[in-house]
């Protein structure tokens, strides 16, 4: 009976391993995940600020950078130039950038996009439901960024504003896999 209980416990806990990518860290900073500790990104889809449907699953095979932001978020404003520069640097190189606009009115969000000349689409997440579904990301963490590998797994989690040149280095590492 004891042996059965041990095997049942191991099966329920994935052989004793807690997937690191699902652990929420309240710490601001960068977390890189080994291929063994990565979790699959949720099926994120929605309508962009332009009114078009967008699903991250359609980008499988590319590295995807998902950045959560809001126009009223000061660190989001601070990181916008770095995100735009990185998106231009990696254009046509197998990296897709997608914004996740959280808790904004469309007019404020569009003003933010226009001000910073953001060249990639942003999914509207007015309620914050998508942001709160991201594995390992603290609830309502703005800004936050995930770098998702070609297989749809979370390779890097950044809580707080992205910083160059480290941000581009992280993208390059995932792209080189």
SULMO-V463201 format. One record per pair of residues at least 24 apart in sequence whose ideal C-beta (glycine too) atoms are under 6 Angstrom apart, sorted by the first residue. I is the first residue (numbers start at 1). J is the second residue. Records with the same first field share a line. If there is no record, write none. Layout:
I->J ; J
//
This chain:
21->135 ; 136 ; 154
22->135 ; 136
23->136
24->136 ; 138
26->138
28->159 ; 160
30->158
31->157
32->156
33->155
38->153 ; 154
39->135 ; 154
40->152 ; 153
41->148 ; 152 ; 154
42->133
44->130
46->123
47->124
48->121 ; 123
49->109 ; 110 ; 122
54->121 ; 123
59->96
60->152
61->150
62->94 ; 96
63->95 ; 174 ; 175
64->96 ; 148
65->97 ; 147
66->98 ; 146
67->99 ; 145
68->100 ; 102 ; 131 ; 142 ; 143 ; 144
69->99 ; 143
70->102 ; 103 ; 104 ; 142
71->104 ; 108 ; 109 ; 112
73->142
75->143 ; 161
76->143
78->161
79->143 ; 161 ; 162
80->116
82->162 ; 164 ; 167
84->116 ; 118
86->167 ; 168
87->119 ; 120
100->125
102->128 ; 131
103->128
147->174
149->174
//
